[in-house]
């Protein structure tokens, strides 16, 4: 459906299916951006946050953190579409491995997409991009920090906020901000505990 007079963002599930059905030997981030076209922020935010939530691999945030920061920052700056530098955009994955990830992620993604729909939305497009972009940027920085087991809540927050932005869902927006505040409190507590331990040591 149209959102504030603009075309709706493409569903992430549809884009992933289309990429998986292609014949390319490798799937790059630039391939994904081209497929998404304009207003590709929502699917990319979800894609870069997902590995920190469901496909946890030690050090995954080091790989997904920088592009997530780039995407969130460009959302704040209100670019019409996502741009990534070549050293990020040319990163790719073998088609077979991509297919395995898609087959595992699609049922959950499609289920969540059915839950999100337009309701209780009062923000303008600019206000929504700015507030969601800033929150996602902070969460992306948290994910990139070398804090063990502290990626899940920020990743969940980014996914919820991105879905709220794509579907104009006020309930998901509220939930995303609640998880963001919880993540902020957890990370702050971890840093405070570390600082207290260091002071106690000296």
Buried (B, 14 or more C-beta within 10 A) or exposed (E): EEBEEEEBBBBBBEBBEEBBEEEEEBBBBBBBBEBBBEBBBBBBBBBBBBBBBBEEEEEBBEBBBBBBBBBBBBBBEEBEEBEBEEEBBEBBBEBEEBBEBBEEBBEEBBEBBEEBEEEEBEBEBEEBBBBBBBBBBBBBBBBBBEBEEBBBBBBBBBBBBBBBBBBBBBBBBEBBBEBBEBBBEBBEEBEEEEEEEEEEEE
